[in-house]
Every structure is written in C-alpha cells, then in structure tokens.
Amino acid sequence: MNRDRDRLGYRGRRILVTGAGGSVGAELCRQLARQPPARLLLLDQSEPALHAILTDLPEGPWRPVLGSAGDGALITRLLRDEGVDMIIHAAAYKQLPLLEDNACAAIRNNVLATRTLAEAAAEAGVQRFLLISTDKAEDPVSVLGASKRLAEEIVQEAGRRSPGSRFALVRFGNVLGSSGSVVPRFARQIARRQPLTLTDPAATRYFMSLGQAVSLILQAGLRAENGEALALDMGAPVPILTLAQQMLRLAGLDPARYPIRVTGLRAGEKLHEAPLTGAPWPPDRRLLRLDLRAEPRRTLSAALQDLQRLADAQEEEAAARALLHWARAGDPARLAGSG
C-alpha cells in the first residue's frame, strides 16, 4: 500500500516539516508546495523566518506552527489532530563556531528535540520520518557534528523499534547560498570591497546548490527504507581559495591584486571534511547508501541521560566533552586522538 502511494510522490500526503523557515526547510516547503500534499505543516521557532516562507508560498493547504520540535505536547497534538503520515526533520542549530560555545543549546535542539520528535512519531504511527543530517557527523570533532551524529543514532533506534514505519536519514555537505554559507559572505565582502576572509587557503569543502540538494532529499524521503542512511553525492571537494578567486573574477576583479585575509581554522572546524562515500543507491545514483555503525540501545540511553543532565545544569564545557565522547562511540582512546 505504501509503495502504491510512493508512485504519487508527495501528493495527498500529510507532512510536517520542522525548521521550515531555515534555508533547507524553506526550499523543502517550496518544492513540496508544487506537488501539492493534502496538508503541509510548517514548524519553526523563528517568527520572522516562518512569516518569510509563508509569504513565499502560493495559496494552499498550509498551516504555520510557531514552536519547537522539542515541545512534546505540541508535537503529540499536531500528529494526532492533523493525521501526519510523514515528517521531514530539518530543524537544527548548525552554525559551527557558535555551537562550540553553546553545547547545551546544541544538545537541547539537535539531540533531545530529535528524540522527542522521533518518539512521538513512533507512538503516532507516522509512516515516514526523514532526518536531515550533515557530513560533519562523520568522525565528528565539533559540537555540531557530534550532536547530529547522536541525532542519527536516535532515528536509527526509532526505526528498530518501529518496524512498520520507515525512519531514515540523509547527510550532505555545504549548500550554496544557505544561511552561514561562505558564498554570501564572500559576496557581501566583494560588494563592499572588503578583504575576503579565508580560514585556511588549503581548506576544501563539498558544495551543492540548494535546489539540487532538496530535490535529492525529497527522493530519499520518498523511497528510503526503514533504518537506511543515505548521503548526497556532492561530487569533488572545492578549494575555498579557488571559490573565492572565481567569485572575484565574476565580479570583474583581479584575484592576484585583491586583498585576502587568512583567519585560521575556527574551533571544531576541519581542514578537509570527510568524504561522503558509500554504495550507489539504485533508485537514484546521485545518492549513496552509508553503512553507519549504531551504538547499542543501552549506550544510547546512557548518553541521552548524561547529556540531559549536563544541559539542564548548563555545564557548557562538560557538555561539549560529553557530546564528543558519546558521539565517538564512548571510546576514550579515540577521543584523545581527535586533537
């Protein structure tokens, strides 16, 4: 029955998108609105962001919901009253350097809210749940990467407990033009004739356009099996210096003469992101199937209890250390070797 519905795409479904006002969440809503679903719930904590995406959508069966994915009472009521059959969980804090100093907020929003949402979805019998994750969750060295790796494990565990549903996740790298992306920053600096700021001339990143990334996310959301972990094939990594030079040329400026200031890698930042590698995914070869290690249920439960305690106590430094510890399999030797 579900496979018959899959042929219709997202048409006729009742969908909840969390983080609907963010860069990825808003593009998800724009692309979904073209189908259209029978009902589309747009959840976001930011009133301005939620208002902005609503004004960008045509008339349709949309419902804006101002609130948090971690509000259990709100989520339970929404899933029950609206008959939600699919959740795309895009809500997350994602600004890497900011989260290094705000580990407790990362725990609450990226980890514990995912647990609340996944548990409510399982209880309500939601048919599909897709977590939007990041390449920084691979061998994480940052608060952001560690928090998203634990969110992935939560979704994998929910899938094991809900064999009749499909809980899946999809990772990708940097999206061109998204909030916090280097491209808008370079564009602003060029427009103001300010020096371009580079963390490191040797740094490389994976990039994909917003529209292309969201199109692949929607393919994953429709076809991924329960417990499946996918990644977008981002192509070859791009040197940040090359990207800066190309943008200068497009603006009619000489890269050899334009001032570039090297600031150094930020806390939790890698020189090169881990490549997103895996077996090609037959439904769409632009997606890769990952073989992700999942921690035993008992270990995940202990991790969440520990992180909940530290977040409630606002112990920022201890919370950051614990995030990395638990996300890296609780292995003290590996943790010590992470630098």
N, C-alpha and C positions, 0 to 999 in steps of 0.2 A: 504493500500500500504506500509506504513512504517513497519507494522507488518510482511509483507512478506519479506521485506529486513532484518528484525531482525533475521530471520532464517538463513541468510547467515553470521551472525556475522558482523565483520568489513570489510569483503571482498567487494571490489568495492566501498567503501565509500571514500569521500574526506575529510580528517581530519586535523585539526590544533591542535597541542599540544603546549601549552605555557609552559615555564620553561623546555624545552626539554632537557637541559643539566644538570638539577638537578638530585638528586638520584631517586626520584619517576618518574620524567619526562623521564629520560633516560630509565628506565625499562619499562615504558609505550611504548616508541618507539620500544624497542627490542621485546616486546611481540606483538605489532601491526604489526611489520615487518614480522612476521611469517604467517600472515593471507593470503595475504597482502592486504592493502587498494589500491584503484586506485591511490590515491595521499596522501602523508603524509608530511605536512609542520611542520618543527621543528623550533620553535621560541624561542630565548633566547638572553638575553643581554650580556652574557659572551662568548667572542670569544673562549677561551680555552675549556670551557665546551661544546660548540656547536661542536667544532672540535673533541673533545673526543668521543662524541656519534656517530658522523658520521663515524669515523674510526672503530666503534664497530658494525656497521650495514652492512649487505651484500648489493650487488648492488640492487637497486630498485627505485621505483618512489618517491624518497625523495627529498625535497627541503629545505635546511637550510636557515633560515631567521634570520639575526642578527638585533635585535631590541627589543623594549619594547611592552608589551601588552597594555600599556597606550598611545601609539602613534596612535591616532585616524586615521590619514591619511593613515598610513601604514596598519592598520588593515582593514580599509574600502576597500583599494585597493586589499589586499590579498583575502578577502572574495569574492569580485566581480570577480577578474581575475581568481581565482582558483576554483570558484564554490564550496566553502567549504560547506558541509552539516552537519558537526559535529565539535564541539570544546571541548577539554578537557583542562581545565584551571588549570594547576599545578604551574604556576609561582607565587612566593610569597617570601618575606623575612620571615624567620622563626626562626632565632636564638634569643631565648627569651631574654637573658640578654642584647644583643647588641641592640635590638629594644627598650628596656626600656629607653635608652639614645638617640634614634633616632626615635621618634614618627612621625616626619614629613615625613621621608622616608617610614615608615610603612603605613602612610595614602596614600601617592602617589602611592606606589607599590601594596599594598594589597587591598586598598579600591577604590581609584579613578581609577586605571587601570582596576579593575574589572568592574566598572561602564562603562568605555569606551568600553571595550570588549563586555559586555552584550548588551549595546545599539546598537553597530554596528552589533552584531549577530541578534538581533531582527529586525533591519532595513533591513538586507540582507535576512531575512527569513531562517536562519540556522535552520535545523530540530532539532538538539540536542545540548545541552550545559550542560556540567557537571563541577561543581566547586569541586576541591579537598580542603577539609577543615580539621579541626583538633579538637580533643577533648578539646583543650584549649578554644574553642569558647563557651563551656558550662559554664554558670555563670562566665564570664571572669573576671580575676583580673589582667591581664597583657596587655601590648600594643599589643603583638602578638594575644592573644585570642580575644581582643576587635576588632582589625582590621579584623580578619577573621569572627567574628560574623556579622559585618556590611557588609562584602562581601557576606555572606549568604543571608542577607536581600535584597541586591541588586539583586541577582539572583532570589530570590523568587518573587520580584516585577516585574522583567523582564518576568517571567513566567505568571504572572497575565495579563500583557499587551500583551502577545503573545500566546493566547490560541491554536494556530495551531502548536506551537513548543513544545519542551519538555526541560524546564530548570530545572535542578535538582542539588543536592549537596550530597556529601558523606563525612562523618567525619571518622577519625581514629586516633589512638594514635601513639606511637613511633614505628618507623620501624628500625629493627635491621640492623646495618651497614650503615644507611643513614648519610649524612654529618651532623656533630654536635651531632651524637648519642653517648651515653655513652659507647657503646661497643668498637668502635675503639679507644676511649680514654683509656679505661682500657687496651686494647691490647697493645697500644704503651707504657703505663707505665709499664706493666709487662715485655715487651721485653727489656726495658731499666733498669729494676729492680728499678724503681722509686716507691715511695709510691703511693698507689691508693688514689685518691681524691674523697670523698663522700660528697654530700651536707648535707645529714642527714641519719643516719643509719636506721631510721624508714620510710624513703621515699619509696613509691611504684609507679610503672608505668606500663602501658599496653604496651605489645610488640607484634610485628608480623613480620615475615620475609618479605623482600622486594618483593620477587616473589609472595608470597601468597596475600599480600596486593594489589598489582597491578592487579592480576587476579580477585580479587573481585571488584576492581574499574571498570574494564572493563565490568564485569557483570552488575554493576549498570549503567554504561554509556549506555549500550545497551537496558536495559529494564525499567529504571526508568520513571515514568510518569511525566507530567508537574507539577512543584511545589513540587515534592517529595523530602524529606530529609531523607537520609539513613546514617547508621553508620556500620562500620565493627565490627563484633563480635570479640573482641580482647581476649576473654577468661578472666581468672582471673588475677588481678594485680600481678606483681612480685616485691618483695622487692629488692631494688637496692643492699643492702648489700648481699643478697643471690646470686644475679647475679655475683657480684664481687668475692665471695667465690668460686662459680662454675668455673669461668674463671681461678682462681688461681689453683684449683685442676687440671683442664685440662692442665695447663702448668707445672704440676708436683711440685707445690709449696704448702706449708702448710699455709692455711688461718690464723691459730692461731698464726703463727710466722711472717707473712708478715705485713709490716707497712701500716696502713690505716690512712689517714688524713681527718678529718671532717672539711669541709669549711663553712658549714651553707647554708641555702637556699638562692638562688640568688633573686634579685629584680624581682617581678612578678611571682615567682615560688610557686606552691602549694606543700604541703607535700604529698597529695594524689590527683590525677586527678579525676574529676567527672566521675562516671561510664557511659559508653555509653549504655543506656538502651532504649528499645523500643519493639514494637511488631515484631515477626519474619516476614520476608519478604518472601511471598510464592515462588517467582521464585528461591530464593537461601537462605536457612535458616541460612547461615553464615552472612547474612546481616540483619540489624534491621531497621524498619521504625520508624522515630522520629516524634514526634508531636511538631514542633517548633513554638513558638509564633513569629509572624511577626508584626512589628510596622506599624501603618497607613502610607499610602503613604506620607501624609503631614509631618509627623515626620521624615521619612527617608530623604525627600528632605531638610528639615531644617538641619538635621545632616550633610548631604554632603556639604551644603553651608558653614556651620560653620567650618568643617574640611578643606575644600578647602582654606578658608581664613587663617586659622592658619598655614597650611602647606606652603602657599605662603609667609607668614610673617616669617617663620622659628621660630615660638614660641614653642619651644620644650616642656617645662613644661605644658603650657596651652593646647597644642595639646594632650599630654598624658592624662591629666584630662578629656578633652572633649571626647576622644575616649572611655574611660571607662563610662563616663556619658551617651553617646548616645547608646553604646552597651548594657548597663544595663537598657534599657527602659527609659532613661532620668529621673530616679527616684532618687532624691537626698537622700532619706532615705536609700534606698538600697545601693547607692554608699557610703554613710558614713559608712554603716555597713560592707563594704567589707574589712576593715582593711588596 
